[in-house]
Amino acid sequence: MREGNIIAFWIVFGFFTGLIAGVVAASDPLEILNIVFFSTLFFYMLAHLSVSLFVRFMTPGQPSFEVRTYESSLDNFYEQIQIRELNFEKICSKEEAADQYKNGESGGER
């Protein structure tokens, strides 16, 4: 998400938070306007502070999300799941064969 989008989100969030707080807490329109203004200003400053700290502590040139590592981990998990499914199917087929044998339902004696 871009920095500008984060700031815009928090400004809108601050506006509506201030609007709700102003309608609940105040009865005079000027008081509502003041609450909305200061709430929006607070969230504007908070958004700029958080974005500037985020950008400050990001290491330049290093990707924040390493796709190759993530994809190799997913491939490994997928292979492990496939192996476990095969083992489970073997176990289930052996149990079905044992149940059929126990119940006298062998296919060759009919």
URMO-V345840 format. One record per residue. N is the residue number from 1. RES is the residue in three letters. PHI is phi in whole degrees, 0 to 359 (* if undefined). OMEGA is omega in whole degrees, 0 to 359 (999 if undefined). NEAR is the number of other ideal C-beta (glycine too) atoms within 12 Angstrom. Layout:
n:N res:RES phi:PHI omega:OMEGA near:NEAR
n:N res:RES phi:PHI omega:OMEGA near:NEAR
This chain:
n:1 res:MET phi:* omega:181 near:12
n:2 res:ARG phi:286 omega:181 near:11
n:3 res:GLU phi:296 omega:180 near:19
n:4 res:GLY phi:297 omega:178 near:14
n:5 res:ASN phi:292 omega:178 near:13
n:6 res:ILE phi:296 omega:179 near:24
n:7 res:ILE phi:297 omega:179 near:26
n:8 res:ALA phi:297 omega:178 near:20
n:9 res:PHE phi:300 omega:183 near:21
n:10 res:TRP phi:289 omega:176 near:28
n:11 res:ILE phi:294 omega:179 near:27
n:12 res:VAL phi:296 omega:177 near:20
n:13 res:PHE phi:299 omega:178 near:21
n:14 res:GLY phi:296 omega:179 near:29
n:15 res:PHE phi:297 omega:183 near:25
n:16 res:PHE phi:289 omega:174 near:19
n:17 res:THR phi:296 omega:178 near:24
n:18 res:GLY phi:295 omega:179 near:29
n:19 res:LEU phi:296 omega:179 near:24
n:20 res:ILE phi:294 omega:180 near:17
n:21 res:ALA phi:296 omega:179 near:23
n:22 res:GLY phi:293 omega:180 near:26
n:23 res:VAL phi:291 omega:180 near:19
n:24 res:VAL phi:286 omega:190 near:13
n:25 res:ALA phi:269 omega:188 near:17
n:26 res:ALA phi:239 omega:178 near:20
n:27 res:SER phi:246 omega:180 near:11
n:28 res:ASP phi:275 omega:180 near:12
n:29 res:PRO phi:301 omega:178 near:13
n:30 res:LEU phi:293 omega:177 near:12
n:31 res:GLU phi:294 omega:178 near:18
n:32 res:ILE phi:299 omega:180 near:21
n:33 res:LEU phi:297 omega:178 near:18
n:34 res:ASN phi:296 omega:180 near:19
n:35 res:ILE phi:296 omega:179 near:28
n:36 res:VAL phi:297 omega:181 near:28
n:37 res:PHE phi:297 omega:183 near:21
n:38 res:PHE phi:288 omega:176 near:22
n:39 res:SER phi:294 omega:178 near:30
n:40 res:THR phi:297 omega:178 near:28
n:41 res:LEU phi:297 omega:179 near:20
n:42 res:PHE phi:299 omega:181 near:22
n:43 res:PHE phi:290 omega:175 near:28
n:44 res:TYR phi:297 omega:180 near:25
n:45 res:MET phi:294 omega:179 near:18
n:46 res:LEU phi:296 omega:178 near:22
n:47 res:ALA phi:296 omega:179 near:26
n:48 res:HIS phi:296 omega:178 near:23
n:49 res:LEU phi:297 omega:182 near:17
n:50 res:SER phi:293 omega:179 near:19
n:51 res:VAL phi:292 omega:180 near:25
n:52 res:SER phi:294 omega:177 near:16
n:53 res:LEU phi:291 omega:178 near:14
n:54 res:PHE phi:297 omega:180 near:18
n:55 res:VAL phi:293 omega:181 near:18
n:56 res:ARG phi:297 omega:185 near:13
n:57 res:PHE phi:264 omega:173 near:12
n:58 res:MET phi:283 omega:177 near:14
n:59 res:THR phi:275 omega:183 near:10
n:60 res:PRO phi:291 omega:177 near:9
n:61 res:GLY phi:85 omega:179 near:6
n:62 res:GLN phi:264 omega:180 near:9
n:63 res:PRO phi:292 omega:181 near:12
n:64 res:SER phi:281 omega:180 near:14
n:65 res:PHE phi:224 omega:183 near:9
n:66 res:GLU phi:273 omega:187 near:11
n:67 res:VAL phi:292 omega:183 near:11
n:68 res:ARG phi:296 omega:178 near:11
n:69 res:THR phi:296 omega:180 near:12
n:70 res:TYR phi:296 omega:181 near:14
n:71 res:GLU phi:293 omega:179 near:13
n:72 res:SER phi:293 omega:177 near:13
n:73 res:SER phi:295 omega:179 near:14
n:74 res:LEU phi:296 omega:177 near:14
n:75 res:ASP phi:297 omega:178 near:14
n:76 res:ASN phi:297 omega:178 near:14
n:77 res:PHE phi:298 omega:180 near:14
n:78 res:TYR phi:297 omega:179 near:14
n:79 res:GLU phi:297 omega:179 near:14
n:80 res:GLN phi:297 omega:178 near:14
n:81 res:ILE phi:295 omega:178 near:14
n:82 res:GLN phi:298 omega:179 near:14
n:83 res:ILE phi:296 omega:180 near:14
n:84 res:ARG phi:293 omega:177 near:14
n:85 res:GLU phi:295 omega:177 near:14
n:86 res:LEU phi:298 omega:178 near:14
n:87 res:ASN phi:298 omega:180 near:14
n:88 res:PHE phi:295 omega:178 near:14
n:89 res:GLU phi:295 omega:177 near:14
n:90 res:LYS phi:297 omega:180 near:14
n:91 res:ILE phi:296 omega:180 near:14
n:92 res:CYS phi:295 omega:180 near:14
n:93 res:SER phi:293 omega:177 near:14
n:94 res:LYS phi:293 omega:179 near:14
n:95 res:GLU phi:293 omega:178 near:14
n:96 res:GLU phi:295 omega:178 near:16
n:97 res:ALA phi:295 omega:179 near:16
n:98 res:ALA phi:294 omega:178 near:14
n:99 res:ASP phi:296 omega:179 near:14
n:100 res:GLN phi:294 omega:179 near:16
n:101 res:TYR phi:293 omega:181 near:15
n:102 res:LYS phi:294 omega:182 near:11
n:103 res:ASN phi:272 omega:178 near:10
n:104 res:GLY phi:78 omega:181 near:11
n:105 res:GLU phi:257 omega:179 near:14
n:106 res:SER phi:286 omega:189 near:13
n:107 res:GLY phi:288 omega:186 near:10
n:108 res:GLY phi:270 omega:187 near:8
n:109 res:GLU phi:262 omega:182 near:8
n:110 res:ARG phi:273 omega:999 near:6
